[in-house]
Amino acid sequence: MKYMIDQLKKLTAIDSPSGFTGEVTQYTMKQLKKLGYSPYLTNKGCVACDLGGKGNPLILSAHIDTLGGMVAEIKKNGRLRITNIGGLNANNCETENCRIRTRSGKTFEGTLQMNDPSVHVNGEYSKQSRTFDDMEIVIDENVKEKKDTAALGISNGDFVCFDPRTTVTESGYIKSRFLDDKLSVAVLLGLAKDIQEKKLQLKRKIYVFITVYEEVGHGACGALPADAQEIISVDMGCIGEGLTCDEHMVSICAKDSHGPYDYEVTTNLIQCAENGKLDFAVDVYPHYGSDADAALAAGYDLKHGLIGAGVYASHGYERSHTDGMSNTLKLLELYIKQE
């Protein structure tokens, strides 16, 4: 757990909205190499790694790209209007600190604020809509008009990366942006570590496949290992009204907005969780799509499943628990020991 939490903190500290993932994939490659593996980057930028074993190859997929923003306009006042990358919601990042990452390599600090955000001045503050057209990035530089901002080297198309604010409480709760899905990447690194150090007996060939562009819909659409017969997306488990999962559990998804997951795979996952006496839930996610869905939509002939640690307040300031990570890791270890 200490290793997984340490990896999670390091992963969330690396900016990686969809389309800007080079730094975080290089970091992940380095960690897998430290564990004795030989990962490689696909042309698209995904990280693929053979963890060993023979027969009936299984892909364990998680995504490392996150939500974020992009500069859409330098306004007359020198501030920035942004467009969201993925499902970033303006309500969830109002007053959040951020970094503007320019294509020249410079980084500038800023904050997303409402237009005219002072309640002592703006009598309509509470009534204003919260959209990215009603908000602006206030840059922490002395800029007063458009030419001042342009002179810094900031331009349309630059990435805007929001602070993760990662913290782990003494009671084991993990609070951060982008637990979706860096929490799962940390779990897969923990699994890779266990396979090496505990000499786990793999009953089948296991691949780790860390995708980019998942938040915009095409993470696992290409370059999957050609011999794979099955894919399990290790992503966030949903928490909310009508669902049974909480932050301490591993969630097994039976169906999402794309349709049901493979009956045999889902049943085997449930049986493993029951046999291991894990704290788990089986749920139907009403508004969700995974890398496993993307792989099937791209035409891959794979059985597919979806699991993940319970994550509260998805796509916002999210919360999970070390118990959820532990249950997810244990379920994966039980599953890969099957024939």
N, C-alpha and C positions, 0 to 999 in steps of 0.2 A: 504493500500500500504506500509506503514512504516513497518508493521509486515512482509509482504511478502519479502520485500527487506532485512530486517534484517535476516530472515530465509535463504534467498538465499546466503547471505554473509557467514553465518555460515556453510551452507551445502557445498559450494564450498571450504571452508577452510579445510574440512575433506577429506583426501585422500581416493579415493574409485574406483580405476580401477576395471574392472570386475575380480572377484575372490578375491578381498580384500575389502569387503564392510561391514565387521562386525561393525566397529566404526560408520559409517554413519547410518546404520540401527538402531543401538541402540539409536543414537541421535534422529532419527525420531520417534521411539517408545516413547521416553521420551516426545517429544513435543505433540504427540497425547494424551498421558496420562494426560499431563498438561491441555489439553483442555477438559478433562472429558470423554475420550473414553477408550475403552479396546482393544487396538491393540494386535496382536499376530504375532509371527514369524513362517513362514512355515519351513519345514525341510530344504529346499533349501536356506533359508535366506531372502525370500521376507517378506515385512510388509503388513499384511492384517488388515483391520479395518472396522467395521460396523458403518456407520454414522447415522443410523436410517431410519425410513420410513417402509412402508409395501407394498408388492405386486410388481410384475414385476421387479425383482432385476436387478440393473445396476451396473457394475463395472467401476470405473474411474481409469485407470491405468497410472502410470508414472514410469520411471525407474531412479534409483539413482546411478547405476554404470556408470563409465566413461571410456574414452579411457585411455591408459597408456602404460607402457613398462614392460619388464621383462629381468633380466640379462640372457643372453644366453652364455656369455663367458667372463672370465677374461683374458684379452690379456697379451702378454708378457711384455708390458710397464706398467702393473698394471691398465690400464683403462678398461672400460667395453663396450663390444658390446651388444646391446639389441635387442630384438625382440618386435614388436608392439603387443599390446593387443587391439583388435577391429580395427577400421579404422584409427588409428593414422598415420599421414603422416609425413615422415621425413622432408619434406620441411617446414612444419608448426611449427616445434619445434626446429629447428636449433638455437643454442645459448640460449635456454630456460633453466632456473634453474630448478632443480629437487631434489627429495629426494629418496635415496635408503633405502627401508624398509626391514630390514633383518628379518629372521624367529626367531632370538633370541630376537627381540624386539628393537634392536639398529637402529638408523636412521642416515644416513650420507648425507651431501649435495653434490651436483655436478652440472655440466652443460653439456648439449649435444652440442658437437662441431664437426666440420668437422675433419677428420684426416688431420693433418698438416694445421691448420686453419689460420696461419699468412699470410696476403697478401704481407708482406715484404719479405717473404721467399719462399712461394709457388706461382710460376708464373702461375700455372694451376688452381688456386683457383676457378676462375669464371667458368671454363669449367668442373669442377668435378661434377659427378652426386651426387644427394642428395638422398641416400638410407641409411638405417640403417647399411648396411655393410660398408659404406663409412664414418660413423660417430662413435663417441665414447663418453661415459660419462667420463668426466674429474672429478675425485673425489677430493673434497676439503680436502684432507689429504695428508701427505707426503709419497706418494707411488711412487715407481720408477719401480717396477717389480711385477710380478704376486704374488709372495709369500708375499709381503707387503700388498696387498689388501686382500688376503686370511687370513692373520693374524688379520685383522680388524673384521673378521667374515662375510664378504660379500661372497656370493656364487651364483652359477647358480640357477635360480628360484626365486631370490629375486625380489620384485616389485619395479618399478621405477615410481614415481608419479611426474607429472609436475606441476609447479606453476600455479594456475588459474589466477592470476593477476586481481582479481575482482575489478572493479571501477564503480561508478555510477556518471554521470556528473550532473551538475546543470540543464541541459536541459532535463534530464530524460533518457539519453541513458545508457544502461547497457552493459558493456564490460567485458568479462571474457571467459576463457576456461570453458567448461563443462556446459554452459547454456543448452545444450543438455545432460541431461534433468533435471538438478537440478532446472532450472527455473520453470518447470511444477510441480515439487515436492513442491516448495514454493507456487505455486498457489493452489495446492490441500490442503496444510496446511491452506492457507487463506480461502478456501472454508469451511473446517472443523471448523475453528474459527467462520465464519459467521453463519453457521448452529446453533452453540451453542449460540452465543451472540445475533443474530437477530431472533432466534427462527423461522428459515425458515420452511415453511410448505411443507414437502416433500410429493409428490404425489406417490412416489414409494420407494422401499428399495434401499439404496445407499451404496456401498462398495468403499473404497479406497484400491487399491492394488499397492504397490510400489515394483517394480521388481528389481532383480539383474541379471546379465548375459545378459541383452538386447543387449549390444554392440557386443556380440559374438553370438547372434541369438536365444537364448532360454529363454528369460526372463519370458514370460507368458505361457510357455509350460506346466506347471503343477500347481496343488494345488490351482486353482481358486475356489472361493466359489461355492459349488455344485448347489445351487439354481439359479445361475445367468442366465439371459436370454439375456443379452446384454453387450457388452464391448465397451467403448470409450477409445482409447489410447490418452492421453494428452501428446504430444511430441512436438518437435520443428516444427514450420511452415517454409517451405522452401522459400528462397528468391534467385532469380537468373534470368538469361535470359529466356524469354518465360513465366515467372510466374508473377502474379499480386500483390502478397503479399509484404508488407514492414514491418519494425520493429514495426510500430504503430498498426498493425492489428492483429486480430486473423485469422488464416488460417484454412479453412475447406478443407480437402483432399478428392477429389472425387475418385482418383485412384492413386496407387503407383506401384512400379515395380512388386508387387505380384498380382495386379488386382484391380478391382473396390471395393469400400466399399459399405456396404448395402444401397440400394436405399432409403428405408424408413428412416433410421437413418440419412443419409446425408441430405435428403430433410427436415427433422424436424429441424436439426441443422441450415440449411440455413434460414428456416422460423423464427426460434427463433432470429437469428441475424438480420433479416430484421425487425421483430416486435420490437426488442429492439433498433433499429437504431444504431447498432454497426458498427464500422469500421472493415470490414471483407473482406476476399478474398476466392474464391473457386478456387483451383488449382489442377493440376495433377503433381505429383512428379516423375521425371524420374528414380532416383536412390535412392530407399528408401524402408525400411521395418520397421514395427512397432510391438509392443507387441500384438496388435490386430491380425495382420497377424500370429504371432507365435502361438497364442491361437487357431486360426482356423486350422492351419497346424497340431497342436497337436491333433485335433479331437473334440474340444469343439463345441457344437451346439449353437452358439451365433450369434446374429446380431452384426455388428461391425461398428465403425466409428473412425475417426482420426481428432483431432484438435490440435492447438498449437499456441502460440505467434510467430510472425515472427522472425526468427533468421538468421542473415546475416553471411556469411563466416563459414558455418557449418563444424565441425570437425577441425577448426583452432582456432584463437583468435576471438571468436564470439561476435556479437553485437545484442541487442534487445532494447526495450524501455519500460518504465513503462506503456505507453498506451497499448502496446501489452499484458502485463500482465493483465491490467484492463479489456480489451475487452475479454480476455480468461476467466477470473473469472466471468464476467457478463454473458457470453454465457453459462457457466456451471450452473450458478444459474437459468437462464431462462429455461434451458433444464430439470433440475431436478424438476422443478415445474409442468412439464407436467404430464398428466395421463400416 
